Amino acid sequence: MAEPEHDPRPATVREPGRSAFLDLSRPDIGDDEIAEILDSLRAGWLTTGPKVERLQEGLQDYLGVEHVQCLTSCTAGLMLGLRTAGIGPGDEVLVPTLTFVSCANAIEQVGARPVFVDADPATGLLDLDHAESRIGPATRGMMIVHLTGRPVDMERVNELRDRHELVVMEDAAHAIGAEWAGRRVGAWGNHASFSFHATKNMTTFEGGALVVRDAETADRVAQLARHGLSRSAWTRHGRAAPDRYDVVEPGFKLAMNDISGAVGIHQLRRLDENIAKRARLAEAYDRALEGLPLRTPPGVAPGARHAHHVYAVQVDDDAPLGRDELIEGLLRRNIGSSVHFRPIHTYSYYAERYGLELDDLPVARRLGDRLLSLPLFPRMTLDDVDDVARALGDLLG
């Protein structure tokens, strides 16, 4: 089993509890991934090459789409997705404030203006009613986030898209394998970006993938990801002369490497099995936390599938300890936890740039103070869940 990337525990006196630290998340790397990495090392092809192509083809089959480009991150996918959709200076893009800051950063990077939207109080997802009320003359796009792996209502999203002629960019960083109305997230006719960071349901260490609607856009994304070159290194070293390529527009260095692709091939094969394990652990949490002053996550709509990337509870207003005190108490008991997320509009850059107050988006502000993410990863056991529940019971009792 892979070790955590770092030990987040403070140098404080431990209280009685677990002898081994329980991570918030831990990647599940097996022998197949290791063998595939060794195969790439022996072949000598380490940059973008055949393993990335295999992963892209596997993702296309899994998601039920025709065009996927693997990149260095989900954030790269958000930025290239917006850019290739024509979003730029003078445009406004609706975006949930209760998400990771990369969503707003990507909008800023293409020269557009993020317009922040409040959250649904039960799920934390983008409040689609509030989003529609914020559509104005300059609104060109809407970024939705399948937070924690819970799918947004894609039928409602696409209805808003079509009625208001919007570009929809899906941040599916948490949601590979999630479904709405029996259809995979990423297969709803929009650009959709996935994350394969070390903490995600499937990993390529660092990396991501962007689903696009057509072959022309896929080709442009691939070019932008390799500095704007008209041919990749994989094709430049084929039969054609290696200098027979062009630079068609300034690009970036955002293409996935073959070592990452090698890992992703086997991570994808185990994805559904691991989501099922996550679902069982989430159900165990639901039972184990009954009676505590915590609100457990609500269920999903019929026909939907939660990817269970994050298990986040809301701490009740009348709980004897606040969320931050619970985080500290769990750490003293050798248990990791986190927050998903601090609302973007509360960061100084966005608050000052757009004249935002903390309570301008009150539901997200409240959730940002009360959400607590608990350990969840496939190799956890039911005993681990009981340890977390017992620790929370001790702290809140």
Legacy VTK file of the C-alpha trace (Angstrom):
# vtk DataFile Version 3.0
C-alpha trace
ASCII
DATASET POLYDATA
POINTS 397 float
0.000 0.000 0.000
1.315 3.425 -0.915
2.305 5.724 1.910
0.646 9.131 2.316
2.417 11.990 0.580
2.941 13.775 3.875
2.080 13.411 7.538
-0.338 16.226 8.442
-0.271 15.537 12.160
0.888 18.358 14.425
3.609 17.670 16.970
1.180 17.436 19.895
0.583 14.900 22.656
-1.570 12.027 21.412
-4.782 11.047 23.130
-5.898 7.412 23.437
-7.060 5.995 20.111
-5.555 4.454 17.008
-1.895 3.482 16.999
-1.588 4.010 13.213
-2.642 7.221 11.506
-5.787 6.966 9.367
-5.346 9.118 6.273
-8.136 11.174 4.783
-7.338 9.488 1.464
-4.759 7.038 0.193
-4.035 5.976 -3.402
-4.561 2.312 -4.266
-1.553 1.304 -6.394
-1.267 -2.379 -7.276
1.147 -4.736 -8.971
-0.439 -4.163 -12.392
0.349 -0.457 -12.267
3.903 -1.128 -11.152
4.446 -3.644 -13.962
3.056 -1.202 -16.534
5.387 1.539 -15.282
8.358 -0.818 -15.574
7.291 -1.686 -19.112
7.358 2.014 -20.013
10.747 2.483 -18.391
12.209 -0.455 -20.298
10.662 0.732 -23.562
12.257 4.141 -23.054
9.109 6.096 -23.922
8.379 8.341 -20.934
6.698 11.426 -22.406
3.323 11.475 -24.192
3.074 8.244 -26.159
1.304 4.894 -26.545
0.218 4.476 -22.897
-1.545 7.842 -22.947
-3.307 6.825 -26.163
-4.455 3.572 -24.514
-5.787 5.469 -21.522
-7.643 7.944 -23.728
-9.261 5.090 -25.646
-10.215 3.377 -22.381
-11.788 6.565 -21.037
-13.749 7.054 -24.243
-15.166 3.535 -23.930
-15.895 3.899 -20.210
-17.606 7.293 -20.478
-19.391 6.576 -23.744
-17.877 9.553 -25.572
-15.852 9.968 -28.752
-13.176 12.492 -27.776
-10.962 12.549 -24.666
-7.614 14.306 -24.257
-5.410 13.407 -21.276
-3.656 16.355 -19.639
-1.512 17.252 -16.642
-4.489 18.148 -14.423
-8.198 18.806 -14.227
-7.364 22.509 -13.975
-5.606 22.321 -17.345
-8.781 20.787 -18.742
-10.949 23.577 -17.335
-8.720 26.238 -18.836
-8.404 24.600 -22.268
-12.094 23.733 -22.283
-13.083 27.343 -21.692
-10.564 28.624 -24.214
-11.588 26.276 -27.007
-15.256 27.112 -26.322
-14.484 30.748 -27.116
-14.741 32.107 -23.563
-12.517 35.158 -23.094
-12.285 38.852 -22.200
-15.647 40.546 -21.700
-17.431 37.271 -20.928
-18.946 36.242 -17.611
-19.033 32.640 -16.400
-21.275 31.461 -13.574
-19.346 29.348 -11.068
-20.162 27.883 -7.646
-18.335 29.533 -4.790
-18.334 26.291 -2.763
-15.588 24.498 -4.685
-11.826 24.479 -5.120
-10.318 27.783 -6.216
-9.040 26.300 -9.495
-12.516 26.763 -10.984
-12.407 30.545 -10.661
-8.695 30.637 -11.477
-9.327 28.916 -14.821
-11.974 31.501 -15.703
-9.569 34.305 -14.813
-6.773 32.720 -16.836
-8.796 32.959 -20.058
-9.592 36.617 -19.317
-13.250 36.140 -18.345
-15.037 37.195 -15.154
-16.284 34.628 -12.617
-19.787 35.301 -11.270
-20.199 33.405 -8.024
-23.291 31.340 -7.270
-24.575 30.081 -3.920
-24.932 26.444 -2.862
-27.830 24.101 -2.253
-28.110 23.772 1.556
-28.560 19.984 1.546
-26.015 18.859 -1.045
-23.590 21.793 -1.383
-23.995 21.614 -5.173
-24.515 24.682 -7.331
-27.955 26.202 -6.647
-29.380 26.153 -10.173
-32.203 28.563 -9.307
-29.696 31.102 -8.003
-27.504 30.470 -11.053
-30.369 31.290 -13.417
-31.104 34.496 -11.495
-27.507 35.639 -12.066
-27.585 35.293 -15.854
-27.011 38.688 -17.439
-26.179 40.235 -20.808
-22.481 39.270 -20.560
-23.079 35.693 -19.341
-21.524 33.296 -21.846
-20.887 30.231 -19.735
-21.707 28.219 -16.638
-19.244 26.009 -14.774
-20.840 23.257 -12.733
-19.058 21.101 -10.161
-20.060 17.548 -9.258
-18.945 18.152 -5.681
-17.785 15.129 -3.614
-18.756 12.879 -6.565
-22.474 13.753 -6.360
-23.855 14.448 -9.862
-25.590 17.725 -10.616
-29.031 17.504 -12.243
-27.769 17.379 -15.834
-31.192 17.555 -17.437
-31.805 20.891 -15.709
-28.280 22.072 -16.550
-28.678 21.302 -20.242
-32.125 22.919 -20.300
-30.581 26.136 -18.935
-27.715 25.768 -21.407
-30.016 25.522 -24.388
-32.533 28.161 -23.304
-29.901 30.783 -22.478
-27.372 29.706 -25.149
-24.602 29.074 -22.623
-21.354 27.155 -22.774
-21.365 24.551 -19.987
-18.017 23.485 -18.512
-18.306 20.531 -16.137
-15.756 20.221 -13.346
-15.916 16.481 -12.749
-12.733 16.308 -10.665
-14.568 14.284 -8.001
-16.937 12.456 -10.298
-15.314 9.905 -12.612
-17.886 7.080 -12.631
-20.814 9.188 -11.378
-24.076 9.076 -13.321
-27.216 11.145 -13.754
-30.354 9.496 -15.168
-28.294 6.435 -16.065
-25.761 8.374 -18.143
-22.143 8.915 -17.128
-21.002 12.321 -15.990
-19.009 13.626 -18.945
-21.399 12.192 -21.549
-23.988 14.986 -21.528
-22.727 16.917 -24.540
-20.582 19.451 -22.687
-16.870 19.917 -22.092
-16.077 17.974 -18.892
-12.783 17.819 -17.025
-11.682 14.992 -14.704
-8.915 14.838 -12.113
-6.534 11.923 -11.570
-4.640 13.486 -8.661
-3.274 11.112 -6.018
-6.352 11.650 -3.809
-8.973 10.903 -6.475
-11.024 7.767 -7.195
-8.535 6.844 -9.904
-5.059 8.325 -10.078
-2.231 8.905 -12.501
-0.249 10.529 -9.637
-0.924 13.936 -11.208
-3.112 14.253 -14.267
-6.542 14.742 -15.723
-8.638 14.361 -18.837
-10.905 16.620 -20.853
-13.977 15.408 -22.730
-14.864 17.586 -25.725
-17.731 17.504 -28.195
-16.020 17.083 -31.581
-12.825 15.988 -33.305
-11.809 19.507 -34.318
-11.895 20.709 -30.698
-10.037 17.586 -29.552
-7.263 18.316 -32.050
-7.037 21.924 -30.876
-6.872 20.881 -27.204
-4.058 18.452 -28.064
-2.162 21.191 -29.909
-2.580 23.729 -27.106
-1.344 21.117 -24.617
1.916 20.657 -26.571
2.966 24.305 -27.063
0.751 24.760 -30.134
2.705 22.198 -32.191
0.784 20.615 -35.026
2.225 17.147 -34.253
3.008 15.345 -31.008
6.391 13.918 -30.079
4.875 10.451 -30.586
4.096 11.233 -34.236
7.152 13.451 -34.850
9.373 10.418 -34.229
7.507 8.240 -36.728
8.131 7.878 -40.440
7.704 11.537 -41.386
10.664 13.909 -41.154
10.972 15.121 -37.544
11.002 18.802 -38.558
7.781 18.616 -40.575
5.517 20.279 -38.054
4.196 23.773 -37.479
3.165 26.022 -34.581
-0.388 27.073 -35.299
-0.970 29.142 -32.113
0.866 29.762 -28.820
0.194 26.908 -26.450
1.218 25.419 -23.139
2.988 22.361 -21.767
0.002 20.428 -20.424
0.171 16.978 -22.042
0.135 13.846 -19.870
3.259 11.645 -19.823
3.325 7.899 -20.467
4.259 6.966 -16.879
1.021 8.575 -15.742
-0.828 6.920 -18.607
0.562 3.531 -17.590
-0.885 3.918 -14.093
-4.235 5.182 -15.348
-4.826 2.192 -17.617
-5.122 -0.137 -14.625
-6.728 2.382 -12.299
-9.587 2.706 -14.788
-10.066 -1.079 -14.885
-10.627 -1.146 -11.103
-12.644 2.064 -10.900
-16.144 0.605 -10.611
-14.983 -1.954 -8.049
-13.430 0.807 -5.959
-16.509 3.040 -6.215
-18.571 0.118 -4.891
-16.186 -0.174 -1.927
-16.504 3.561 -1.285
-20.301 3.276 -1.372
-20.258 0.509 1.236
-18.032 2.589 3.498
-20.328 5.604 3.068
-23.328 3.480 4.059
-21.400 2.271 7.112
-20.684 5.888 8.076
-24.388 6.727 7.739
-25.241 4.017 10.277
-22.316 4.609 12.626
-22.907 8.361 12.941
-26.608 8.128 13.786
-27.490 10.060 16.928
-24.539 12.459 16.710
-25.070 16.213 16.110
-23.955 15.786 12.494
-25.930 15.856 9.265
-24.867 12.985 7.033
-24.996 13.348 3.229
-28.434 12.960 1.617
-29.162 10.194 -0.861
-29.122 10.651 -4.625
-32.013 10.825 -7.061
-33.334 7.615 -8.681
-31.185 6.699 -11.659
-28.201 8.678 -10.320
-24.916 7.251 -9.104
-22.683 8.959 -6.549
-18.946 8.397 -7.081
-18.323 8.792 -3.316
-15.035 10.611 -3.681
-15.599 12.513 -0.420
-17.758 11.722 2.625
-18.604 15.088 4.167
-20.886 15.747 7.131
-22.312 19.037 8.361
-21.687 19.878 12.009
-24.925 20.996 13.698
-25.180 24.515 15.094
-25.835 23.141 18.600
-22.928 20.663 18.565
-20.652 21.054 21.636
-17.605 21.509 19.358
-17.245 23.384 16.098
-15.874 21.943 12.890
-12.298 23.198 13.373
-12.209 21.857 16.943
-13.328 18.467 15.643
-10.512 18.460 13.092
-7.997 19.092 15.873
-9.587 16.466 18.104
-9.512 13.830 15.366
-5.851 14.569 14.679
-5.039 13.978 18.355
-6.707 10.577 17.908
-4.619 9.741 14.808
-7.414 10.403 12.304
-7.140 12.739 9.321
-9.960 14.955 8.082
-10.377 17.977 5.845
-12.686 20.663 4.467
-14.309 20.633 0.994
-14.208 23.650 0.615
-13.680 27.178 1.821
-15.911 29.303 -0.469
-13.908 31.042 -3.181
-15.529 34.435 -2.589
-13.996 34.516 0.907
-10.422 34.558 -0.452
-8.870 38.012 -0.417
-8.094 38.131 -4.154
-11.682 37.486 -5.233
-13.307 39.422 -2.402
-11.240 42.535 -3.162
-11.307 42.235 -6.966
-15.094 41.910 -7.150
-16.151 43.776 -3.994
-17.612 40.695 -2.322
-18.658 40.392 1.326
-18.516 37.151 3.298
-22.305 36.937 3.614
-23.100 37.746 -0.021
-23.529 33.990 -0.577
-24.899 32.906 2.806
-25.574 29.205 2.226
-22.049 28.541 0.946
-20.591 30.643 3.765
-22.470 28.556 6.320
-21.485 25.253 4.730
-17.878 26.400 4.480
-17.839 26.762 8.263
-19.584 23.447 9.003
-18.566 20.832 6.438
-16.183 18.152 7.689
-14.719 15.531 5.327
-13.930 12.163 6.904
-11.496 9.443 5.762
-12.668 7.511 2.718
-10.617 5.285 0.400
-11.020 1.730 -0.948
-8.599 -0.008 1.410
-10.311 1.346 4.493
-12.109 -1.208 6.630
-15.365 -1.156 8.553
-13.236 -1.121 11.712
-11.689 2.122 10.466
-15.176 3.596 10.071
-16.005 2.515 13.620
-12.812 4.182 14.888
-13.829 7.478 13.273
-17.380 7.242 14.619
-16.109 6.378 18.090
-13.717 9.317 18.063
-16.453 11.701 16.952
-18.768 10.290 19.621
-16.150 10.896 22.302
-15.576 14.452 21.098
-19.239 15.319 20.768
-20.571 13.343 23.711
LINES 1 398
397 0 1 2 3 4 5 6 7 8 9 10 11 12 13 14 15 16 17 18 19 20 21 22 23 24 25 26 27 28 29 30 31 32 33 34 35 36 37 38 39 40 41 42 43 44 45 46 47 48 49 50 51 52 53 54 55 56 57 58 59 60 61 62 63 64 65 66 67 68 69 70 71 72 73 74 75 76 77 78 79 80 81 82 83 84 85 86 87 88 89 90 91 92 93 94 95 96 97 98 99 100 101 102 103 104 105 106 107 108 109 110 111 112 113 114 115 116 117 118 119 120 121 122 123 124 125 126 127 128 129 130 131 132 133 134 135 136 137 138 139 140 141 142 143 144 145 146 147 148 149 150 151 152 153 154 155 156 157 158 159 160 161 162 163 164 165 166 167 168 169 170 171 172 173 174 175 176 177 178 179 180 181 182 183 184 185 186 187 188 189 190 191 192 193 194 195 196 197 198 199 200 201 202 203 204 205 206 207 208 209 210 211 212 213 214 215 216 217 218 219 220 221 222 223 224 225 226 227 228 229 230 231 232 233 234 235 236 237 238 239 240 241 242 243 244 245 246 247 248 249 250 251 252 253 254 255 256 257 258 259 260 261 262 263 264 265 266 267 268 269 270 271 272 273 274 275 276 277 278 279 280 281 282 283 284 285 286 287 288 289 290 291 292 293 294 295 296 297 298 299 300 301 302 303 304 305 306 307 308 309 310 311 312 313 314 315 316 317 318 319 320 321 322 323 324 325 326 327 328 329 330 331 332 333 334 335 336 337 338 339 340 341 342 343 344 345 346 347 348 349 350 351 352 353 354 355 356 357 358 359 360 361 362 363 364 365 366 367 368 369 370 371 372 373 374 375 376 377 378 379 380 381 382 383 384 385 386 387 388 389 390 391 392 393 394 395 396
